[in-house]
Amino acid sequence: MGYASLERYLGKMPSKESQHRINRKFQALFEQHPQPMWLIDRRERRIVEANRAASELYGFTWEEFRGMALANLEAGVESATSGTVTHRTRSGRLIEVTMTSRPFAYGARRAELVVLSDVSGQRLLEEQLRQARKMEAVGMLAGGVAHDFNNLLTIITGYSQLILNNLPAGDANRNSAEQILKASERAAALTGQLLTFSRRQVLQPKVLDLNRLIESLSSMLRRLIGEHIDLRLHLSPDLGQIRADTGQIEQVLMNLVVNARDAMPRGGTLKITTGNVRLGESYKQRHLEAKPGFYTVIDVSDTGSGMDEATQARLFEPFFTTKGTGRGTGLGLSTVFNIVKQSAGSVEVCSTPGKGTSVKVYLPRVDQPLAAEPPAVARAAAGGSGTILLVEDEEMVRDLMRESLTGAGYRVIDAPGPAAALMLAESFRGEIHLLITDVVMPGMSGRDLADGVTRKRGDIKVLYMSGHTDAALADSGILQPEVAFLQKPFTPTVLIERVREILDANGLTRQAHK
């Protein structure tokens, strides 16, 4: 029944007793309606009546609502009883509500019946969707250029190291070569961050003890932040275990500690606290991607400059930074956010200008045994003997690898692509001990090439390499623990050590097709 029809209907009631009874029914309907509703005095813009659902949404009792001016609830400059506005609840929480109103006769007053819908969760979901789409677009860009970047960085780091290896200690050119090598290593780290926050990085999760990980990093963290900052560890003795990639969690800690350090240029206190928590539905309302359950928490807090709400709203945007030109890439917290998200966790930031910042990282607890630590192995001497079939379609990378391996004592036959490699595997007279092949090549994948070569030479071992780090690489099957894989960029030293390790493995390294 519409409002006008209701008024006409009430006006035609045969007796005051009957009309009073109907009024009570409609009062009960208003009070118990699941949608929050107000009755507003149009002239004074004050609340005349509020139902139970409105009290539950805003936290005010009926007595507190009655006579309240709308201006007391409005968080901005809005002054409306229709459309979407921002209101402040009794606890101070900001909510977005859609208001639909209609004129309503309320005795001698000119009133409006206002129906409210809380759309805060919907707006948060929409913002998270926009952010996800933005990250996906950046991720596609990062993944597209990563292969070429990693090939170039392999060349730069490789030849820099070869130059350094051939320069005597007092040579004037050593410093220049060292600076080139350092710059290329920084570029490789930057590319890795791009891939991480765009979720193109392949993770290798295992069960971890966070306390042990933090303690092992503490010495390095203290050197990183400097003597003017007091680092304090408060690690829970009964902390639960998590399943995550060790290197990625280390990167999370490093990024958070660096941010905290930069917020305290004049010194202060940096605390790393661990604990066990249970996240419930109230946390999920603020973090829609989180699932209720048991988590471990790492809290990195500082006594630095803090942040206002506007800065906090943009913290996880890629390339957003409050640091001066040349002092920050804006990838630190984007990287943290995406590593934690890949590990099924969530991040919460609390900050007040002038009073410091606390970043809490929640990671799901697991009831699984800790991953066994590999036994310590003495570092093998570089170099060895044997014949290697090298397949790499990037000429400069192939030249670098051939020069490095030949210099280490290996015999190298190389091919620019899979077709030439298959011909060499068939025509070469003599044993070939190892196939080193790129994974993604024109015409045939490294996996298919290895299948073809092993059909001709069943006892050959295989080392895969690639500059790709996205899901397609994971789906190829070459990232299994038993498969030998080398991620670009790498240095000649790393290449030679990996080759020596495989050839000395006495047949323990298996091919990807098995």
Disulfide bonds with the S-S distance in Angstrom:
none
